[in-house]
Amino acid sequence: MDKLKMAIVGAGLWGGTHAEIYNQHPNAEAVAICDMDKAKAEKYAAEHGIKEVYSDYNDMLKHCDCDAVAIVTPDFAHADIAVAAANAGKHMLIEKPLATTRDDAMRMYEAITKNNVRAMVDFHNRWNPVYNTMQQLIASGNYGAPRSGHFRMTDNLWVATDMLKWCAKSSILWFLGSHSLDTLNFLFDDYPTEVFAYKTEGVLKKLGIDTTDSYMSMFKYSKGGMAQMENSWVTPNGNPNVNDFKCYILCENGKFDANCSSFDMLQVTDQTRMISQDISVKNNVFGEWKGFAFESIRSFVDCIVNDKEFHVTLEESANITLALLAVMQSADTGKIVQIERI
C-alpha cells in the first residue's frame, strides 16, 4: 500500500482536522469528503485539496476508491455509516463513542467482525502524555494495584449552548464520559462490573436544551478497585480552560495526581479574562498539528499501513457504550446496575 486513501464522512468541527492530518501524513491522503450539506463539503474540499465530494455516504462507498473511512459525525449518527462501510469492505476510524444505543453498538460490532475489516474508536486520551505515563508507571508494578480513583472531565457551558448544535440529542456522558471511562479503564487495566450514579438537570433545560447537566458515577471494578467519574457541561464560562480535567489514582503503594486542564504552562490575559492556552491537546507548531488529539488519528494510519494492532480495541469501545448506558439507567432508577460486557 503506497498511501492509505481516506474518505471522511462529516464536514463539521473535526472533519477538517482529519483531512489535515491525513494530508500531512507521509502514508495517507484524504481522497473524499461527504456531508449532507454538500456546500459545506465542497468548502472543506477546496480548503484541504480533496478531489471527491459527496452528499450521500452510500454513493461515496459505491464510487470512491478509498481504503478506509473516517466517521466524524455527531455521536448518535455513527451506526448506519459504520455498517455500510463494513459491508463495503472499508476499514474505519470512528470518533468517540462507538454508538449511543445498545442495538447500534451490537450491529456495528457484528458488521465489522463479520466483514473482517478493522475499526478503531478515537479515544485519544490514551495518547495524552500525562495519562500514558501514568499507565506505564502503574503497569510497572512499583506502586501496587490501583485501589481507588476520581476522574473529573467537564466542559464550559458555551460548548453546549454555542459550539454543539446537536447536544440535546446527546449526553455529556457520550461527549466527555466516554473519554473519561476509557481513561479510567486504561489506568486500572480493568473493566467495571457495576455502577451507581446520580444526575442533575435544570440549567440547560432552562436554556431550551433538553439534556442532563451533570452525572456523578461510582464504578466497582472486577479486580476490586473503585472509581468516581464526574462529567458536566455547565461549568461557568469564566473557567479559564474549556475543560476542567483532573484525575487522582490511589494505588497500594503510591498515588498519582494529574491536572490536565491547562498544565499552567501558558496563560493569556486580556481586559476581560484569563485564558489557559491549549499547548497539548490540539496545538499547532510551524503549521503542523502536534497535540495528542491528533496522535490517535496518525496512529490509526500507522497501524493500518504497518498491519499492527490498534491501541484501542473494538471490544473495549463497545464495552464503553454498554457501561455508559448502565450509568444512565442507574441515574434514572436510583439503583445499582450491573454492567454488561461483550
Secondary structure, DSSP 8 states (H G I E B T S, - for coil): --SEEEEEE--STTHHHHHHHHHHSTTEEEEEEE-SSHHHHHHHHHHHT--EEES-HHHHHHH---SEEEE-S-GGG-HHHHHHHHHTT-EEEEES-S-SSHHHHHHHHHHHHHTT--EEEE-GGGG-HHHHHHHHHHHTTTT--EEEEEEEEEEEHHIIIII-S-GGGS-HIIIIIHHHHHHHHHHHTS-EEEEEEEEE-SHHHHTT--S--EEEEEEEETTS-EEEEEEEEEE-TTSSSSEEEEEEEEETTEEEEEE-S-TTS-EEE-SS-EEE--SSSS-EETTEE-SHHHHHHHHHHHHHHTT---SS-HHHHHHHHHHHHHHHHHHHHTS-EE----
